[in-house]
Amino acid sequence: MKQLIAFITMILALSACQEKIVDDPFVKVSDGHFMRNGKPYYYVGTNFWYGAILGSEGQGGNRERLCRELDQMKAMGIDNLRVLVGSDGERGVTTKVEPTLQVSPGVYNDTILAGLDFLLQEMGKREMVAVLYLNNAWEWSGGYSFYLEHAGAGKAPRPNEDGYEAYMKFVAQYASNEKAHQLFYDYVRFILGRTNRYTGLKYVDDPAIMSWQIGNEPRAFSKEALPDFEKWLSEAAALIRSLDPNHLISVGSEGSWGCENDYEAYERICADKNIDYCNVHLWPYNWSWARPDHLVEDLGVSCQNTKEYIDKHLDICARLKKPLVMEEFGYPRDGFKFTKDTTTEGRDGYYRYVFSLVGDNAESGGYFAGCNFWGWGGFAEPRHEQWQVGDDYTGDPAQEAQGLNSVFATDTSTLNVVKAEVDRMSKIGK
């Protein structure tokens, strides 16, 4: 009788546990894999960095377009959007995203906060989830350079004026600048402590958020800075975890490329107890795997190098038992042209290949769980090659040619590739 009672108790406990998993509205990681509503979660998502700006009622806002974009993505099965929380610093700076959210440390543009609230409300209605990144190593949204300037490190060089070498030398100071870190931590506390004005939900309780991400492509920018860089990422992850026990935490890393090509450093960063999953980014053109005048011809070598890069990071994920997301990748339009009527044969082939790797060997422990292509241009109508105030936002930030890596609503062949792979992934593990 005691054995029967014990058996019944165990069954009831397992049932209660399963019910809790099924009812849990937050994306979780279990045994190295994403789970959502008690089921395996594999996805094709996109980068929608300008979502909070589009959701505002101030400069750059267009809520009608935002809802139209979300409906289009949802209809295709895209339910995972990687979004910039907000940019930092002055307006009117060429190649920089505006309007900015954080004008100076602790001084916020409320219209962008309202835009983020509105975006999360609308994503929640559509059962979509956001990966929200809080910082940026690059100049186009502030981040590193903003915090360093306000920590007393001097005026940051602008890559478009002074070159990337000067910029990278300047921001290499960030890894060890404690004052800059504290300014960033104040920002993290403010954002994670907010309540959505439209839904009444605290951000930490909102299942429309999948993950807080420390930054976009955080880098040490020198091998000497790697120890301080690792320390900062660990501190930032611990702070986020102390503020929010519900959501996943990720780094936003390019992989070894963002760790001075040090795979051991990347593994140490990802092994942190507060980091729930691993990231890589991959840019065949930027990394000189694909030539601008031979994009279709160089597709084969781009795919081969991509597979090698992903596999090296998957080996690390297997040791850590954490899923991997390739959350940034792009491929220029054919002929390295930017207009919407340009063909996308090379891009379609590259996307098809990357998507095919997601969920590979899922039943036997494959850790490649998702990808977010860069980026969603949707219904934008670019007016200038260089973005200007008043132009539509595309998937290409202000420092890049408008249309370079954007996927527009008129890119039928690319969207067909995306839809086919979304349908395939929806069946994995079911």
Buried (B, 14 or more C-beta within 10 A) or exposed (E): EEEEEEEEEEEEEEEEEEEEBEEBBBBBBEEBBBBBBBEBBBBBBBBBBBBBBBBBEEBBBBBEBBBBBBEBBBEBBBBBBBBBBBBBBEBEBEBBBBBBBBBBBEEBBEBBBBBBBBBBBBBBEBEBBBBBBBBBBBBBBBBBBBBBBBBEBEEBBBBBEEEEEBBBBBBBBBBBBEEBBEBBBEBBBEBBEBEBEEBEBBBBBBBBBBBBBBBBBBBBBBEEBBBBBBEBBBBBBBBBBEBBEBBBBBBBBBBBBBBBEBBEBBBBBBBBEBBBBBBBBBBBBEBEBBEEEEBBEBBEEBBEBBEEBBEBBBEBBBEBEBBBBBBBBBBBBBBBBBEBEBBBBBBBBBBBBBBEBBBEEBEEEBBBBBBBBBBBBBBBEBEEBEBEEEBBBBBBBBBBBBBBBBBBBEBEEBBEBBBEBBEBBBEBBE
